Amino acid sequence: RTNGSVFKITLATMLIALITNMIGSSMLLTAIVAGSLMRNVFKNNNLAPENLSRNIEDVGTMGAPVIPWNSNAIYCSQMLAVSPYAYFPYVFLAFFVPLFDLVYGATGFAIKKLKPEKLEGVETATKAI
């Protein structure tokens, strides 16, 4: 068991998701890589997998259209027939949602803890993967 700060774990997950999204240019790759890397950290700190999922979703999926070379940004810009930079002011949700994640991590609000009886199920699922 590591006694990491929930804020630090949240921030690390968000940074991994962002960097993976920038390198891989795909939100699907981001979900796989960030989830695989951070799964045990969340388990070891008794944090429910829903927290990991939310962090990846909020940065990996919501942030994908903000990265100009990401496949989602290319799709959005082609459908709108504008440059990715032209629609950035309208993608405010992608900028605000990660801030809420950081607030949740700092305050502990909406952070689900892993119950001892569920810990065994997570360990079993982890071994299966």
N, C-alpha and C positions, 0 to 999 in steps of 0.2 A: 504494500500500500504506500503510495506517495501522497504526501499532504500538499498538493499544489493548490494554489489560489484558483478559485473558479474564474476569476477575471483573467488570469494569465492563461488558463486552459482555453477559455473562450477566444482570447486574442490570438493565441497560437493557432487554433483551428481556423479562425478567419484568415489569418495570414497564409497558412498552407493552402486553403481553398483559393484565395486570390492569386497566389503565385502559380498554382497549378492551372488555374483558369487562364492566366496570361501566357504560360508556356504551352499548354496543350490546346488552347483555343477551342475547348469544348467543355460544356458544363457537365457532361456525362463522365468524362475522364476525371474531372474535379471531384465528383461525388465518390467515385471509386477510390481514388488515391487518398483523399483527405479522410474518408471513412475508414479505410484500412489502416492508415497511420495513427489515427487518434482513437480508435475503438478501445484499445487497452488502457489508454490514459484515462478515458472517461470511466471505464469499469473499475480501475484501480482507485479512483477517487470517489467511488460510489455515486456517480452521476448517471442518470438514466440515459439510454440511447436516444431518447427524444430530443435531448439537449444537443447532442452531436448532429442529429438530423436537421434541427432548426438552424444551427450555425452554418452548416454546409449549404442549406437551402437559401438562407438569407444573403450569403456572400457569393456562393458559387452560381446559383441560378439567377438571383435578382441582379447580381453584378455583371453577368455575362454580356448584356447589351451595351454596357458602358465601356468595355474593352474593344476598341475599334477593329482589331484584327480577329476578334472572336467570331465564330460561325453565327452566333445569335445577332451580333451587331451587323454583320454583313447582310443577313436576312432582313433585319429591320430597315437598314438603310436602302436596300434594293426595293423593298415593298413600298417604302415612303418616297422613293426616288430623291433622296437627299443624302448628304454626307452624314456619317455617324455623329460628327460634332454638331450638326444642325439640330438633332433631336435630344441632345444631352440635357438641355434645360427642362425638358418635359419628362425626364426619367428620374424625377426627384425621389420616388419611392426606393430606387436602387441605392440612393445615397443615404436616406434616413433609416432604413431598416437595419443596416449594420450598426448604426449608432445605438439603436434600441437594444441590440444584442450585447453591446458593451455595457450599457446601463444595467441590463439584467445580470450580467456576469459580476459587475461591481457590487450590486445591491443584494443579489441572491433572489430577486423577485422572479417568479416563473421558472426557477431552476428546480427541476425534479430530481430528488435523490433516489438512489436505487435501494429498494427494500431488500433485506437479507434473503427472503425467500425467492425473489426474482434474480438475485445474483447467481444462483445455481443455474437458472435457465440461460442467462447470458453466457456463462462459462461453457455450457453445453453447446450453445449455438456457435460460440467462437471456435470450439474444437472442431465442429462440423465443417467450418469454412476453412 
